[in-house]
Amino acid sequence: MKHVLVIPLNASTSDIQRVDFLMKSSGQLRNAVLGTMIGRAEQLRRDPRWSELRDEKKSKSRTDTYNKLKKEYCLNEFDTIRAAQKHALKSGWLKDHLDGRIITSLGKEVWTPINLWLHNQAG
């Protein structure tokens, strides 16, 4: 069973506009990072080495090769956070409105579905 808690807030029009702007800005950044990471993941999935790995039994060698491929294609949580930082800096304006904590959180948030999709566990 799910519960929803509704708490009325007293906010001025400018407060509401600021929150709306931040939500839209973070959404734009999230979409940009998601596009970057999907592109990298698609490149990896087209790599013949990836297909070979998926058919192998689990082993230390397989894990090592898998990690090398992920590193080669910059596919991990840290690289996703770095992509978010680069997109924010390139935008010229996002970095002035979204602080580092938000940018880092967005990178982490994007990595989870990318990682699941990469392993055919979602999407």
C-alpha positions as CSV (number, residue, x, y, z in Angstrom):
1,M,0.0,0.0,0.0
2,K,1.3,3.5,-0.9
3,H,0.7,6.6,1.1
4,V,0.8,10.2,0.0
5,L,1.5,13.0,2.4
6,V,0.3,16.4,1.4
7,I,1.8,19.3,3.3
8,P,0.6,22.8,2.4
9,L,3.4,25.3,2.0
10,N,3.3,29.0,2.3
11,A,5.4,30.2,-0.6
12,S,5.6,33.4,-2.5
13,T,5.2,33.6,-6.2
14,S,8.9,34.2,-6.6
15,D,9.7,31.1,-4.5
16,I,7.4,29.0,-6.7
17,Q,9.0,30.4,-9.8
18,R,12.5,29.7,-8.5
19,V,11.6,26.0,-7.6
20,D,9.9,25.6,-11.0
21,F,13.1,27.0,-12.7
22,L,15.3,24.6,-10.8
23,M,13.2,21.6,-11.6
24,K,13.2,22.5,-15.3
25,S,16.9,23.1,-15.3
26,S,17.7,19.9,-13.5
27,G,15.5,18.1,-16.0
28,Q,17.4,19.6,-18.9
29,L,20.7,18.5,-17.4
30,R,19.3,15.0,-16.6
31,N,18.2,14.6,-20.2
32,A,21.5,15.7,-21.6
33,V,23.5,13.3,-19.4
34,L,21.0,10.5,-20.2
35,G,21.5,11.1,-23.9
36,T,25.3,11.0,-23.5
37,M,25.3,7.8,-21.5
38,I,22.8,6.0,-23.7
39,G,25.1,6.8,-26.6
40,R,28.0,5.3,-24.8
41,A,26.1,2.3,-23.8
42,E,24.8,1.7,-27.3
43,Q,28.4,1.9,-28.6
44,L,29.4,-0.7,-26.0
45,R,26.6,-3.0,-26.8
46,R,27.5,-2.9,-30.5
47,D,31.1,-3.9,-29.7
48,P,31.7,-7.6,-30.6
49,R,33.7,-8.1,-27.5
50,W,30.6,-7.2,-25.4
51,S,28.6,-9.9,-27.2
52,E,31.3,-12.5,-26.6
53,L,31.5,-11.6,-22.9
54,R,27.7,-12.0,-22.5
55,D,28.0,-15.6,-23.7
56,E,30.8,-16.5,-21.4
57,K,30.4,-18.1,-18.0
58,K,31.2,-15.9,-15.1
59,S,34.9,-15.8,-14.3
60,K,37.6,-13.5,-13.1
61,S,38.8,-13.1,-16.7
62,R,35.3,-12.2,-17.9
63,T,34.9,-9.6,-15.0
64,D,38.3,-8.1,-15.8
65,T,37.5,-7.8,-19.5
66,Y,34.1,-6.4,-18.7
67,N,35.6,-3.7,-16.5
68,K,38.2,-2.8,-19.1
69,L,35.4,-2.4,-21.7
70,K,33.4,-0.2,-19.3
71,K,36.4,1.9,-18.7
72,E,37.1,2.2,-22.4
73,Y,33.6,3.4,-23.1
74,C,33.5,5.6,-19.9
75,L,30.6,3.7,-18.5
76,N,30.4,3.9,-14.7
77,E,29.0,6.1,-12.0
78,F,32.0,8.4,-11.8
79,D,32.0,9.0,-15.6
80,T,28.3,9.7,-15.5
81,I,28.9,12.3,-12.8
82,R,31.7,13.7,-14.8
83,A,29.4,13.9,-17.9
84,A,26.9,15.8,-15.8
85,Q,29.6,18.3,-14.7
86,K,30.8,18.8,-18.3
87,H,27.2,19.4,-19.6
88,A,26.6,21.9,-16.8
89,L,29.9,23.8,-17.6
90,K,29.3,23.7,-21.4
91,S,25.8,25.1,-21.0
92,G,27.3,28.4,-19.7
93,W,24.3,29.0,-17.4
94,L,23.4,25.7,-15.6
95,K,26.5,25.9,-13.4
96,D,25.3,29.2,-12.1
97,H,21.9,27.8,-11.0
98,L,22.6,24.2,-10.0
99,D,25.2,23.6,-7.3
100,G,27.7,20.7,-7.3
101,R,25.6,18.6,-5.0
102,I,22.7,18.7,-7.4
103,I,24.9,18.0,-10.4
104,T,26.5,15.0,-8.7
105,S,23.1,13.7,-7.6
106,L,21.8,13.9,-11.1
107,G,24.8,12.0,-12.4
108,K,24.2,9.2,-9.9
109,E,20.5,9.2,-10.6
110,V,21.2,8.7,-14.4
111,W,23.7,5.9,-13.8
112,T,21.3,3.5,-12.2
113,P,18.9,3.1,-15.2
114,I,21.8,3.1,-17.6
115,N,23.6,0.3,-15.8
116,L,20.3,-1.7,-15.6
117,W,19.6,-1.2,-19.3
118,L,23.2,-2.2,-20.2
119,H,22.5,-5.6,-18.6
120,N,19.0,-6.0,-20.1
121,Q,17.5,-5.6,-16.6
122,A,15.3,-2.7,-17.5
123,G,14.0,-0.7,-20.5
